[in-house]
Amino acid sequence: MMADTWHLFNKYMIITLRMPMWSLFTLIQPMIWLIIFGQLFGRFVQSEHYMDFMVPGILIMTVLFGSSWSGVSLLREISAGTVDKMLVSPVSRVAIVLSRVLHSAVQVIAQAIVILVVAWAMGSSINFNPIYLVLGMLVVFLLGVGFAALSNGFAITLQREEPLVMIGNMMTLPLMFFSSALVPEQFMPDWIQYVSVLNPITYAVEAVRAVISSAPDLGLFIKGFVVMLVFAGATLAWAVTAFNALRD
């Protein structure tokens, strides 16, 4: 299984490297939020440090936009018959899903690093200590795995692109606004605070914020990391189960 996963992962990475513009396009919206809304909202909250607060939220937004569409390419491979050809070969079924999910997660890590560099160039105080940076990227990786697995699971279950795109749209912005990604928790209405407790984005943002843009808080990081580990494991297991049932 590991060899199959590595082989397919390399295939998807080569395809991505041959079309770097697609990866750059997915950075446009997070960049707009970082450059325009970062300064605009900073004036509303009247804080000189709002950019430092917002950068982890923009990182998580990049993960959402980058990984929530992973299932679209799987649907196209199913429609083109590529998946059917793999199913009659000795390739592990788990590897077919795992390689796609890992490819999406690695891609969003590269995008997150670009966002960090741009935010630093704009004057944001980012903790570039290698240890804390790696810890932050671990959370980004797990969240990327979780949402890429969700997208692939929905693609396998729905078998149509239109409802998958609709679910992708419903997942991204509402999850961002029902979390502490863009505004501090104390600014939220009570009912949104209750909803945010159930939102994995809240834990991902707080874990990243705890290690890259403030005095390190390992207790808060560990709490978010454990939630991300459970989230990524559960969604990946669901996606693999759905794929195994695809042609049974």
C-alpha positions as CSV (number, residue, x, y, z in Angstrom):
1,M,0.0,0.0,0.0
2,M,2.8,2.5,0.9
3,A,4.6,1.9,-2.4
4,D,1.3,2.5,-4.3
5,T,0.6,5.6,-2.3
6,W,4.0,7.0,-3.0
7,H,3.8,6.3,-6.7
8,L,0.4,7.9,-7.1
9,F,1.4,10.8,-4.9
10,N,4.4,11.5,-7.1
11,K,2.2,11.3,-10.2
12,Y,-0.2,14.0,-8.7
13,M,2.8,16.2,-7.7
14,I,4.3,16.1,-11.2
15,I,0.9,17.1,-12.6
16,T,0.8,20.0,-10.1
17,L,4.3,21.1,-10.9
18,R,3.5,21.1,-14.6
19,M,0.5,23.5,-13.9
20,P,1.8,25.9,-11.2
21,M,-0.7,28.6,-12.2
22,W,-3.6,26.6,-10.7
23,S,-1.9,26.6,-7.3
24,L,-1.3,30.3,-7.6
25,F,-5.0,31.0,-8.5
26,T,-6.1,29.4,-5.2
27,L,-3.9,31.9,-3.4
28,I,-5.7,34.9,-4.9
29,Q,-8.7,35.1,-2.4
30,P,-6.6,34.6,0.7
31,M,-4.2,37.3,-0.5
32,I,-7.1,39.7,-1.0
33,W,-8.3,39.0,2.5
34,L,-4.7,39.5,3.9
35,I,-3.9,42.7,2.0
36,I,-7.2,44.5,1.9
37,F,-9.4,43.2,4.7
38,G,-6.5,42.9,7.1
39,Q,-6.0,46.6,7.0
40,L,-9.7,47.5,6.7
41,F,-10.9,45.4,9.7
42,G,-7.8,46.5,11.7
43,R,-9.3,50.1,11.6
44,F,-12.7,48.8,12.8
45,V,-11.2,47.0,15.8
46,Q,-8.7,49.8,16.3
47,S,-5.8,47.5,16.9
48,E,-2.3,47.8,15.7
49,H,-1.9,44.0,16.1
50,Y,-5.0,42.9,14.1
51,M,-2.8,41.6,11.3
52,D,-0.9,39.4,13.7
53,F,-4.3,38.1,14.9
54,M,-5.6,37.6,11.4
55,V,-2.7,35.8,9.8
56,P,-3.5,32.3,11.3
57,G,-7.1,32.7,10.1
58,I,-5.9,33.5,6.6
59,L,-3.6,30.4,6.7
60,I,-6.6,28.2,7.7
61,M,-8.7,29.9,4.9
62,T,-6.0,28.9,2.4
63,V,-6.2,25.3,3.6
64,L,-10.0,25.3,3.2
65,F,-10.0,26.8,-0.3
66,G,-7.1,24.6,-1.3
67,S,-8.4,21.2,0.0
68,S,-12.2,21.5,-0.2
69,W,-12.1,21.0,-4.0
70,S,-9.9,17.9,-4.0
71,G,-12.9,15.7,-4.8
72,V,-13.6,17.5,-8.1
73,S,-10.5,16.0,-9.8
74,L,-11.4,12.5,-8.4
75,L,-14.9,12.9,-10.0
76,R,-13.3,13.7,-13.3
77,E,-11.0,10.6,-13.0
78,I,-14.1,8.5,-12.3
79,S,-16.0,10.0,-15.2
80,A,-13.0,9.5,-17.5
81,G,-12.7,5.8,-16.5
82,T,-9.2,6.2,-15.0
83,V,-10.4,5.0,-11.6
84,D,-12.0,1.9,-13.2
85,K,-8.7,1.0,-14.8
86,M,-6.9,1.4,-11.4
87,L,-9.6,-0.8,-9.7
88,V,-8.9,-3.7,-12.0
89,S,-5.1,-3.4,-11.4
90,P,-3.3,-4.6,-8.3
91,V,-3.1,-1.0,-6.9
92,S,-4.4,-0.7,-3.3
93,R,-7.7,1.0,-3.0
94,V,-6.6,2.8,0.1
95,A,-3.6,4.1,-1.8
96,I,-5.9,5.7,-4.5
97,V,-7.6,7.8,-1.8
98,L,-4.7,8.4,0.5
99,S,-2.4,9.6,-2.3
100,R,-4.9,12.2,-3.4
101,V,-5.5,13.4,0.2
102,L,-1.8,13.6,0.9
103,H,-1.1,15.5,-2.3
104,S,-3.8,18.1,-1.4
105,A,-2.4,18.5,2.1
106,V,1.2,19.0,0.9
107,Q,0.0,21.5,-1.6
108,V,-1.7,23.6,1.0
109,I,1.4,23.6,3.2
110,A,3.4,25.2,0.3
111,Q,0.6,27.8,-0.1
112,A,0.6,28.5,3.7
113,I,4.3,29.2,3.6
114,V,3.8,31.7,0.8
115,I,1.1,33.4,2.9
116,L,3.4,33.6,5.9
117,V,6.2,35.2,3.9
118,V,3.8,37.8,2.4
119,A,2.4,38.6,5.9
120,W,5.9,39.0,7.3
121,A,6.8,41.3,4.4
122,M,3.7,43.4,5.3
123,G,5.0,43.8,8.9
124,S,3.2,41.0,10.7
125,S,5.1,39.7,13.7
126,I,5.5,36.0,13.0
127,N,7.4,33.6,15.1
128,F,9.7,31.9,12.6
129,N,11.3,29.6,15.2
130,P,11.7,26.4,13.2
131,I,10.2,24.2,16.0
132,Y,7.0,26.3,16.3
133,L,6.8,26.8,12.5
134,V,6.8,23.0,12.1
135,L,4.2,22.6,14.8
136,G,2.0,25.1,13.0
137,M,2.5,23.4,9.7
138,L,1.5,20.0,11.3
139,V,-1.9,21.5,12.2
140,V,-2.2,22.9,8.6
141,F,-1.3,19.4,7.2
142,L,-3.9,17.6,9.4
143,L,-6.6,20.2,8.5
144,G,-5.7,19.8,4.8
145,V,-6.0,16.0,5.2
146,G,-9.4,16.3,6.9
147,F,-11.0,18.6,4.3
148,A,-9.5,16.8,1.3
149,A,-10.8,13.5,2.7
150,L,-14.2,15.1,3.2
151,S,-14.2,16.4,-0.3
152,N,-13.2,13.0,-1.8
153,G,-15.8,11.3,0.4
154,F,-18.5,13.5,-0.8
155,A,-17.3,13.1,-4.4
156,I,-17.5,9.3,-4.1
157,T,-20.9,9.4,-2.4
158,L,-22.6,12.1,-4.7
159,Q,-21.0,11.1,-8.0
160,R,-21.9,14.5,-9.4
161,E,-19.9,17.7,-9.7
162,E,-22.7,20.2,-9.2
163,P,-23.8,19.2,-5.6
164,L,-20.1,18.7,-4.7
165,V,-19.3,22.3,-5.7
166,M,-22.4,23.5,-3.7
167,I,-21.2,21.6,-0.6
168,G,-17.7,23.1,-1.1
169,N,-19.1,26.6,-1.1
170,M,-21.3,25.9,1.9
171,M,-18.3,24.5,3.8
172,T,-15.8,27.3,3.3
173,L,-17.0,30.8,4.3
174,P,-19.7,29.7,6.9
175,L,-17.0,27.6,8.7
176,M,-14.7,30.7,8.7
177,F,-17.3,33.0,10.1
178,F,-18.4,30.6,12.7
179,S,-14.9,30.5,14.2
180,S,-12.4,32.8,15.8
181,A,-10.4,33.1,12.5
182,L,-11.2,36.7,11.8
183,V,-12.6,38.2,15.0
184,P,-11.8,37.5,18.7
185,E,-14.3,35.2,20.4
186,Q,-15.5,38.0,22.7
187,F,-16.8,40.0,19.7
188,M,-19.1,37.1,18.6
189,P,-22.8,36.9,19.6
190,D,-23.4,34.1,22.2
191,W,-25.1,31.7,19.7
192,I,-22.1,31.9,17.4
193,Q,-19.8,31.2,20.3
194,Y,-21.7,28.1,21.0
195,V,-21.6,27.0,17.3
196,S,-17.8,27.7,17.2
197,V,-17.2,25.1,19.9
198,L,-18.3,22.4,17.4
199,N,-16.3,23.9,14.5
200,P,-12.9,22.2,13.8
201,I,-11.7,25.5,12.2
202,T,-11.8,27.2,15.7
203,Y,-9.4,24.6,17.1
204,A,-7.1,24.8,14.0
205,V,-6.9,28.6,14.1
206,E,-6.2,28.7,17.9
207,A,-3.5,26.0,17.6
208,V,-1.7,27.8,14.8
209,R,-2.1,31.2,16.6
210,A,-0.7,29.6,19.8
211,V,2.7,28.9,18.1
212,I,3.3,31.4,15.3
213,S,2.0,34.8,16.2
214,S,2.1,35.1,20.0
215,A,4.0,33.9,23.0
216,P,3.9,30.1,22.6
217,D,1.1,28.4,24.4
218,L,1.7,24.7,24.1
219,G,-1.3,23.7,26.1
220,L,-3.6,25.5,23.6
221,F,-1.6,24.0,20.8
222,I,-1.9,20.4,22.1
223,K,-5.7,20.8,22.5
224,G,-6.1,21.9,18.9
225,F,-3.6,19.3,17.6
226,V,-5.5,16.5,19.2
227,V,-8.8,17.7,17.8
228,M,-7.2,18.0,14.3
229,L,-5.7,14.5,14.7
230,V,-9.2,13.0,15.5
231,F,-10.8,15.0,12.7
232,A,-8.3,14.0,10.0
233,G,-8.4,10.3,11.1
234,A,-12.2,10.2,11.1
235,T,-12.7,11.9,7.8
236,L,-10.0,9.8,6.1
237,A,-11.5,6.6,7.4
238,W,-14.9,7.7,6.1
239,A,-13.4,8.5,2.6
240,V,-11.6,5.2,2.4
241,T,-14.7,3.3,3.5
242,A,-16.8,5.1,0.9
243,F,-14.3,4.4,-1.9
244,N,-14.0,0.7,-0.9
245,A,-17.8,0.4,-1.3
246,L,-17.7,2.2,-4.7
247,R,-17.5,-0.9,-6.9
248,D,-18.4,-3.6,-4.4
